[in-house]
Amino acid sequence: MRTCRHGCRAVDTLEPLELTAETEAQWHLLAKAAMDEGRLAVAERCYAALGDVARASYLHQASATPLSSAAALFVWGLWFLWQLMVQFVANACRFAPC
């Protein structure tokens, strides 16, 4: 279960099993692999099975968000550039002769 390529099959295999230390470790491995590959629905199911309601809820909301990761990165980049401009203007005004 190192890869999440067959995440749905792995979830189907783990779901009927009782939650023991071994299956809990498998759920954690699958969740990490799913997060690494950006498969939020699989990771959400893993954390729900582990009882991590907060993380499962967050992943559910994140996967339902219409912004793609590229759009989110673009918005973050714009915010970052805005902050740089604000700092530049603040520093320029501070050193300007009165």
N, CA, C and O of each residue as an XYZ file, in Angstrom:
392
protein
N       0.811     -1.194      0.000
C       0.000      0.000      0.000
C       0.852      1.256      0.000
O       0.422      2.292      0.506
N       2.018      1.186     -0.541
C       2.902      2.338     -0.571
C       2.411      3.381     -1.559
O       2.630      4.576     -1.361
N       1.762      2.948     -2.600
C       1.293      3.901     -3.593
C      -0.216      4.034     -3.507
O      -0.915      3.118     -3.073
N      -0.693      5.161     -3.918
C      -2.125      5.425     -3.870
C      -2.744      5.260     -5.255
O      -3.870      5.697     -5.492
N      -2.016      4.638     -6.157
C      -2.537      4.451     -7.508
C      -3.828      3.654     -7.472
O      -4.746      3.900     -8.254
N      -3.889      2.708     -6.567
C      -5.091      1.892     -6.416
C      -5.732      2.204     -5.066
O      -6.078      1.299     -4.306
N      -5.885      3.488     -4.781
C      -6.395      3.925     -3.484
C      -7.764      3.379     -3.159
O      -8.025      2.986     -2.022
N      -8.646      3.350     -4.149
C      -9.996      2.859     -3.887
C      -9.980      1.384     -3.517
O     -10.726      0.946     -2.641
N      -9.136      0.631     -4.181
C      -9.046     -0.792     -3.865
C      -8.469     -0.997     -2.466
O      -8.902     -1.887     -1.733
N      -7.498     -0.175     -2.103
C      -6.912     -0.274     -0.770
C      -7.933      0.086      0.301
O      -8.001     -0.566      1.343
N      -8.727      1.122      0.048
C      -9.773      1.510      0.999
C     -10.790      0.385      1.126
O     -11.208      0.051      2.235
N     -11.193     -0.205      0.000
C     -12.149     -1.315      0.030
C     -11.600     -2.504      0.802
O     -12.362     -3.236      1.435
N     -10.289     -2.705      0.759
C      -9.675     -3.812      1.484
C      -9.635     -3.522      2.976
O      -9.877     -4.416      3.786
N      -9.336     -2.289      3.345
C      -9.181     -1.953      4.766
C     -10.510     -1.721      5.491
O     -10.601     -1.959      6.696
N     -11.525     -1.266      4.785
C     -12.773     -0.900      5.448
C     -13.418     -2.016      6.269
O     -13.838     -1.754      7.396
N     -13.517     -3.232      5.767
C     -14.200     -4.253      6.578
C     -13.372     -4.768      7.766
O     -13.900     -5.468      8.630
N     -12.095     -4.426      7.808
C     -11.236     -4.929      8.879
C     -11.435     -4.139     10.163
O     -11.735     -2.945     10.140
N     -11.262     -4.831     11.281
C     -11.347     -4.187     12.585
C     -10.140     -3.262     12.756
O      -9.055     -3.556     12.254
N     -10.328     -2.153     13.459
C      -9.240     -1.192     13.646
C      -8.301     -1.692     14.743
O      -8.597     -1.580     15.932
N      -7.181     -2.236     14.324
C      -6.137     -2.689     15.239
C      -4.918     -1.801     15.011
O      -4.945     -0.906     14.167
N      -3.868     -2.046     15.754
C      -2.644     -1.258     15.569
C      -2.101     -1.431     14.153
O      -1.599     -0.481     13.553
N      -2.205     -2.647     13.627
C      -1.689     -2.908     12.275
C      -2.522     -2.220     11.200
O      -1.972     -1.603     10.289
N      -3.850     -2.323     11.301
C      -4.699     -1.673     10.298
C      -4.635     -0.149     10.434
O      -4.738      0.573      9.442
N      -4.467      0.329     11.654
C      -4.322      1.770     11.850
C      -3.056      2.276     11.144
O      -3.067      3.333     10.514
N      -1.982      1.514     11.258
C      -0.744      1.881     10.560
C      -0.954      1.866      9.051
O      -0.426      2.726      8.346
N      -1.714      0.906      8.550
C      -1.997      0.844      7.116
C      -2.841      2.042      6.661
O      -2.606      2.601      5.590
N      -3.828      2.432      7.486
C      -4.633      3.610      7.163
C      -3.742      4.860      7.102
O      -3.894      5.698      6.213
N      -2.813      4.971      8.059
C      -1.906      6.123      8.064
C      -1.019      6.139      6.822
O      -0.821      7.189      6.211
N      -0.490      4.982      6.451
C       0.345      4.899      5.246
C      -0.437      5.279      3.998
O       0.053      6.013      3.140
N      -1.647      4.773      3.914
C      -2.485      5.087      2.761
C      -2.843      6.567      2.727
O      -2.861      7.178      1.659
N      -3.130      7.146      3.892
C      -3.451      8.576      3.955
C      -2.262      9.415      3.503
O      -2.431     10.377      2.754
N      -1.075      9.064      3.946
C       0.123      9.814      3.541
C       0.353      9.700      2.040
O       0.647     10.691      1.372
N       0.218      8.479      1.511
C       0.401      8.291      0.072
C      -0.642      9.080     -0.718
O      -0.325      9.681     -1.744
N      -1.872      9.076     -0.242
C      -2.939      9.815     -0.920
C      -2.666     11.313     -0.882
O      -2.878     12.003     -1.879
N      -2.202     11.820      0.245
C      -1.885     13.241      0.344
C      -0.714     13.608     -0.564
O      -0.722     14.664     -1.196
N       0.287     12.739     -0.628
C       1.440     12.999     -1.492
C       1.038     13.084     -2.955
O       1.628     13.843     -3.724
N       0.032     12.303     -3.340
C      -0.420     12.294     -4.730
C      -1.586     13.244     -4.984
O      -2.062     13.344     -6.115
N      -2.057     13.947     -3.944
C      -3.144     14.897     -4.117
C      -4.513     14.257     -4.261
O      -5.437     14.880     -4.784
N      -4.653     13.028     -3.805
C      -5.960     12.346     -3.881
C      -6.695     12.593     -2.576
O      -6.668     11.773     -1.658
N      -7.353     13.750     -2.518
C      -7.966     14.205     -1.279
C      -9.121     13.331     -0.825
O      -9.322     13.159      0.377
N      -9.880     12.777     -1.749
C     -11.023     11.937     -1.372
C     -10.562     10.671     -0.667
O     -11.183     10.238      0.304
N      -9.478     10.077     -1.149
C      -8.941      8.866     -0.507
C      -8.378      9.221      0.864
O      -8.607      8.502      1.837
N      -7.641     10.328      0.944
C      -7.084     10.753      2.233
C      -8.192     11.081      3.223
O      -8.087     10.766      4.408
N      -9.250     11.710      2.737
C     -10.402     12.018      3.599
C     -10.989     10.745      4.195
O     -11.288     10.695      5.388
N     -11.156      9.716      3.367
C     -11.716      8.451      3.847
C     -10.793      7.793      4.872
O     -11.258      7.203      5.847
N      -9.488      7.900      4.645
C      -8.519      7.318      5.585
C      -8.612      7.981      6.948
O      -8.662      7.303      7.973
N      -8.636      9.301      6.958
C      -8.698     10.010      8.233
C     -10.043      9.812      8.922
O     -10.116      9.808     10.151
N     -11.096      9.650      8.145
C     -12.397      9.355      8.747
C     -12.367      7.981      9.424
O     -12.920      7.809     10.510
N     -11.729      7.019      8.788
C     -11.624      5.681      9.379
C     -10.778      5.696     10.647
O     -11.002      4.906     11.565
N      -9.805      6.600     10.689
C      -8.947      6.712     11.869
C      -9.600      7.526     12.985
O      -9.081      7.583     14.100
N     -10.730      8.151     12.687
C     -11.431      8.945     13.693
C     -10.943     10.382     13.779
O     -11.308     11.098     14.712
N     -10.133     10.815     12.835
C      -9.635     12.191     12.802
C     -10.659     13.044     12.055
O     -10.507     13.340     10.869
N     -11.704     13.428     12.785
C     -12.837     14.118     12.178
C     -12.430     15.486     11.633
O     -12.882     15.889     10.561
N     -11.590     16.188     12.358
C     -11.193     17.530     11.919
C     -10.452     17.475     10.586
O     -10.736     18.256      9.678
N      -9.504     16.553     10.475
C      -8.730     16.451      9.230
C      -9.613     15.961      8.086
O      -9.504     16.461      6.966
N     -10.480     14.999      8.349
C     -11.384     14.490      7.315
C     -12.325     15.595      6.838
O     -12.588     15.717      5.641
N     -12.828     16.394      7.770
C     -13.729     17.492      7.410
C     -13.004     18.539      6.575
O     -13.544     19.045      5.591
N     -11.773     18.861      6.976
C     -10.985     19.838      6.216
C     -10.732     19.341      4.793
O     -10.869     20.100      3.833
N     -10.366     18.073      4.661
C     -10.103     17.525      3.323
C     -11.374     17.494      2.483
O     -11.331     17.701      1.271
N     -12.504     17.234      3.132
C     -13.777     17.238      2.407
C     -14.058     18.636      1.854
O     -14.465     18.783      0.702
N     -13.840     19.657      2.683
C     -14.068     21.033      2.241
C     -13.061     21.433      1.167
O     -13.409     22.123      0.209
N     -11.810     20.997      1.331
C     -10.777     21.357      0.352
C     -11.050     20.724     -1.004
O     -10.819     21.347     -2.040
N     -11.539     19.492     -1.002
C     -11.811     18.830     -2.277
C     -13.068     19.381     -2.938
O     -13.235     19.254     -4.151
N     -13.955     19.993     -2.151
C     -15.178     20.565     -2.713
C     -14.966     21.997     -3.196
O     -15.839     22.552     -3.863
N     -13.834     22.601     -2.876
C     -13.550     23.972     -3.280
C     -13.355     24.028     -4.789
O     -12.607     23.222     -5.342
N     -14.018     24.970     -5.465
C     -13.902     25.023     -6.918
C     -12.540     25.501     -7.414
O     -12.203     25.284     -8.578
N     -11.757     26.144     -6.561
C     -10.436     26.602     -7.000
C      -9.505     25.415     -7.181
O      -9.387     24.565     -6.298
N      -8.872     25.366     -8.290
C      -7.858     24.337     -8.488
C      -6.601     24.756     -7.743
O      -6.490     25.896     -7.293
N      -5.677     23.854     -7.616
C      -4.450     24.194     -6.908
C      -3.670     25.269     -7.663
O      -3.010     26.102     -7.042
N      -3.738     25.258     -8.983
C      -3.047     26.290     -9.761
C      -3.670     27.660     -9.511
O      -2.955     28.654     -9.383
N      -4.985     27.715     -9.441
C      -5.654     28.986     -9.176
C      -5.357     29.463     -7.761
O      -5.160     30.658     -7.537
N      -5.324     28.549     -6.814
C      -5.007     28.922     -5.438
C      -3.579     29.447     -5.349
O      -3.314     30.417     -4.639
N      -2.665     28.811     -6.065
C      -1.281     29.271     -6.073
C      -1.176     30.656     -6.705
O      -0.400     31.492     -6.241
N      -1.947     30.904     -7.754
C      -1.961     32.211     -8.399
C      -2.457     33.281     -7.434
O      -1.867     34.358     -7.341
N      -3.543     32.987     -6.713
C      -4.090     33.948     -5.751
C      -3.074     34.215     -4.649
O      -2.878     35.363     -4.251
N      -2.425     33.161     -4.152
C      -1.406     33.336     -3.126
C      -0.260     34.179     -3.658
O       0.260     35.031     -2.938
N       0.142     33.962     -4.894
C       1.215     34.737     -5.506
C       0.861     36.208     -5.605
O       1.703     37.070     -5.352
N      -0.380     36.503     -5.971
C      -0.819     37.900     -6.026
C      -0.764     38.541     -4.651
O      -0.326     39.683     -4.513
N      -1.204     37.819     -3.642
C      -1.165     38.348     -2.275
C       0.279     38.623     -1.864
O       0.576     39.655     -1.263
N       1.173     37.693     -2.193
C       2.581     37.852     -1.845
C       3.179     39.075     -2.534
O       3.901     39.847     -1.904
N       2.885     39.259     -3.832
C       3.375     40.438     -4.545
C       2.828     41.724     -3.947
O       3.542     42.723     -3.849
N       1.559     41.700     -3.546
C       0.964     42.873     -2.909
C       1.719     43.213     -1.621
O       2.010     44.379     -1.353
N       2.031     42.193     -0.834
C       2.771     42.434      0.398
C       4.159     43.009      0.116
O       4.622     43.885      0.847
N       4.821     42.534     -0.921
C       6.122     43.088     -1.296
C       6.010     44.555     -1.687
O       6.850     45.369     -1.302
N       4.971     44.894     -2.454
C       4.789     46.286     -2.859
C       4.510     47.182     -1.657
O       5.018     48.302     -1.587
N       3.724     46.709     -0.732
C       3.425     47.491      0.473
C       4.708     47.742      1.254
O       4.949     48.859      1.712
N       5.530     46.709      1.409
C       6.803     46.883      2.117
C       7.724     47.842      1.380
O       8.396     48.662      2.007
N       7.761     47.749      0.068
C       8.603     48.637     -0.730
C       8.180     50.088     -0.546
O       9.022     50.960     -0.331
N       6.885     50.348     -0.630
C       6.378     51.716     -0.478
C       6.638     52.210      0.941
O       7.015     53.366      1.135
N       6.438     51.342      1.935
C       6.680     51.745      3.323
C       8.145     52.110      3.533
O       8.446     53.096      4.206
N       9.054     51.330      2.967
C      10.481     51.623      3.098
C      10.864     52.860      2.301
O      11.685     53.653      2.761
N      10.289     53.044      1.118
C      10.597     54.209      0.294
C      10.143     55.489      0.983
O      10.842     56.500      0.924
N       8.988     55.464      1.633
C       8.489     56.633      2.339
C       9.324     56.929      3.572
O       9.492     58.088      3.951
N       9.837     55.902      4.184
C      10.631     56.077      5.393
C      11.954     56.774      5.089
O      12.438     57.563      5.900
N      12.539     56.492      3.932
C      13.826     57.072      3.574
C      13.717     58.323      2.678
O      14.732     58.916      2.315
N      12.508     58.710      2.334
C      12.334     59.885      1.476
C      12.627     61.145      2.281
O      12.280     61.225      3.460
N      13.270     62.136      1.646
C      13.523     63.396      2.370
C      12.225     64.143      2.623
O      11.329     64.158      1.778
N      12.133     64.741      3.754
C      10.912     65.476      4.125
C      10.935     66.902      3.640
O       9.984     67.648      3.871
